[in-house]
């Protein structure tokens, strides 16, 4: 009996042109979002941020997925650079201070792992969603038979265009709350999913080399 590959259990059909194409023909775009130190803001600023974010959520007529990714931060390379700098120091006082700083960092991380957090927003769009000509602005459903088989080039481009409009709308709403966001391109999306399934390798900074044609 042939062994099943991991890809058979994934919902992703392909990733191209900065878009995730699912097996059911749905499309997904991913925005990487910056963070802000909410606790350091004044009460007035905090209330303004909450109000803007609430207004942003109320303006949406489609679902979003907010993903927070926590990864153990590997600072071995950073410690090695400090050690090299320590060896090159000619000033004895600076050398001692550099040694003390390196030992301080080592003791700091000994008690626990330093985690790096990344924030993403997944924006969906499907071929089922098409704007009607009615003034109500409601959306109609296409029959499943209309999207049976492989997603055609024209269908992909049309759906992708609608997806990008949504992503721009989301980016604008986030900007009003003081958050910056950028869409992930094809190679960044591949690396994101690869790191999700290979956390140990990603932790030490290993990522597979992607062929040039895939990154386009």
C-alpha positions in Angstrom: 0.0 0.0 0.0 1.6 3.3 -1.0 2.4 5.8 1.7 0.4 9.0 1.9 2.3 12.2 1.5 1.9 15.1 3.9 0.7 17.3 1.1 -2.4 15.1 0.7 -3.6 16.3 4.1 -3.0 20.0 3.5 -5.8 22.2 2.2 -3.4 24.2 0.0 -3.4 23.5 -3.7 -0.7 25.9 -4.7 0.9 29.3 -3.8 1.4 31.7 -6.7 1.6 35.5 -7.2 1.5 36.1 -3.5 -1.8 34.2 -3.2 -2.7 30.9 -1.4 -5.0 28.8 -3.6 -6.9 26.2 -1.6 -8.2 22.9 -3.0 -11.8 24.2 -2.9 -10.7 27.1 -5.2 -10.8 29.6 -2.3 -8.0 32.2 -2.2 -6.2 33.6 0.8 -3.9 36.5 1.2 -1.7 37.1 4.3 -0.7 40.4 5.8 2.2 40.7 8.2 1.3 43.3 10.8 3.5 45.4 13.1 2.9 45.7 16.8 2.7 48.6 19.2 3.4 48.9 22.9 -0.2 49.5 24.1 0.9 49.6 27.8 3.2 52.6 27.3 0.4 54.6 25.7 -1.6 57.2 27.7 -5.2 56.4 28.7 -6.4 58.8 26.0 -4.2 57.2 23.4 -5.3 53.7 24.4 -9.0 54.7 24.2 -8.4 56.2 20.7 -6.7 53.0 19.5 -9.5 50.8 20.9 -12.1 53.0 19.2 -10.3 52.9 15.9 -9.9 49.2 16.0 -13.6 48.7 17.0 -14.6 50.9 14.0 -12.3 48.9 11.8 -13.9 45.6 12.9 -17.4 47.0 12.4 -16.6 48.1 8.9 -15.8 44.5 7.7 -18.4 42.6 5.8 -16.2 39.5 5.5 -14.4 37.2 8.0 -10.7 37.6 9.0 -8.3 35.3 10.7 -5.8 36.8 13.1 -2.7 34.6 13.7 -0.1 35.2 16.4 3.0 33.1 15.9 5.5 32.6 18.8 8.9 31.3 17.9 11.9 30.6 20.1 14.5 33.2 19.3 17.9 31.8 18.5 20.6 34.3 19.6 23.6 32.0 19.3 24.9 34.0 16.4 24.5 37.3 18.4 26.5 35.8 21.3 29.2 34.6 18.9 29.5 38.2 17.5 29.9 39.6 21.0 32.6 37.0 21.7 34.4 38.0 18.5 34.1 41.7 19.5 35.4 40.8 22.9 38.6 39.3 21.5 39.2 42.3 19.3 38.9 44.8 22.0 42.3 46.5 22.8 41.0 48.6 25.6 41.1 46.4 28.7 38.1 48.2 30.4 35.9 47.8 27.2 37.0 44.1 27.0 35.9 43.5 30.6 32.6 45.3 30.0 32.0 43.3 26.8 32.6 40.0 28.7 30.3 41.1 31.5 27.6 41.9 28.9 27.9 38.6 27.2 27.7 36.7 30.5 24.7 38.8 31.4 22.9 37.8 28.2 23.8 34.2 28.8 22.4 34.3 32.3 19.3 36.1 31.1 18.3 33.4 28.6 19.3 30.5 30.9 16.1 30.9 32.9 13.9 30.6 29.9 13.6 31.0 26.2 13.4 34.3 24.5 10.3 34.3 22.3 9.7 36.3 19.1 6.2 37.1 18.2 4.9 37.7 14.7 1.4 38.9 13.8 -0.5 38.0 10.6 -4.0 38.6 9.2 -5.4 36.1 6.7 -7.8 37.6 4.3 -10.2 35.3 2.3 -12.0 35.5 -1.0 -13.7 32.8 -3.0 -15.1 32.4 -6.5 -18.5 31.9 -4.9 -18.5 35.6 -4.0 -19.5 37.9 -6.8 -21.1 41.3 -6.6 -24.6 41.5 -7.8 -25.9 44.3 -9.9 -28.6 45.0 -7.3 -28.4 48.2 -5.3 -28.7 46.2 -2.1 -25.0 45.2 -2.4 -25.8 41.6 -1.4 -23.7 38.8 -2.7 -25.0 35.9 -4.8 -23.6 32.3 -4.8 -22.3 30.7 -7.9 -23.4 27.1 -8.5 -20.7 24.5 -7.6 -20.8 23.3 -11.2 -19.6 26.7 -12.4 -16.3 26.2 -10.6 -15.8 22.5 -11.0 -12.4 21.3 -12.1 -9.3 23.5 -12.2 -9.4 27.2 -11.5 -9.0 28.9 -14.9 -6.5 31.8 -15.4 -9.3 34.3 -15.8 -11.1 33.1 -12.7 -7.9 33.3 -10.7 -7.1 36.8 -11.9 -10.6 38.0 -11.3 -10.7 36.5 -7.8 -7.2 37.7 -7.0 -8.2 41.3 -7.9 -11.1 41.2 -5.5 -8.8 39.7 -2.8 -6.2 42.5 -3.2 -9.0 45.1 -2.8 -9.9 43.5 0.5 -6.3 43.4 1.6 -5.9 47.1 0.8 -9.1 47.8 2.8 -7.7 45.9 5.8 -4.3 47.6 5.6 -6.0 51.0 5.5 -8.1 50.1 8.6 -5.1 48.9 10.5 -3.1 52.0 9.6 -5.8 54.1 11.3 -5.0 52.2 14.5 -1.3 52.9 14.2 -0.4 49.5 12.8 1.6 48.9 9.6 1.0 45.9 7.4 2.6 44.4 4.3 1.3 41.5 2.1 3.6 38.4 2.0 4.9 37.4 -1.4 5.1 33.9 -2.8 8.5 33.0 -1.2 7.5 34.5 2.1 4.3 32.5 2.2 6.2 29.3 1.4 8.7 30.0 4.1 5.9 30.8 6.6 4.2 27.5 6.1 7.5 25.6 5.9 8.5 27.0 9.3 5.1 26.1 10.7 5.7 22.4 9.8 9.5 22.5 10.6 9.8 24.6 13.7 13.1 23.1 14.8 14.9 23.9 11.5 13.3 27.3 11.3 14.5 28.1 14.9 18.1 27.8 13.8 17.5 29.8 10.7 17.5 27.0 8.1 15.1 27.4 5.2 15.2 25.4 2.0 16.4 27.2 -1.1 13.5 28.0 -3.5 13.8 27.7 -7.3 13.7 31.2 -9.0 10.5 30.3 -10.9 8.7 29.7 -7.6 9.5 33.1 -6.1 7.9 35.0 -9.0 
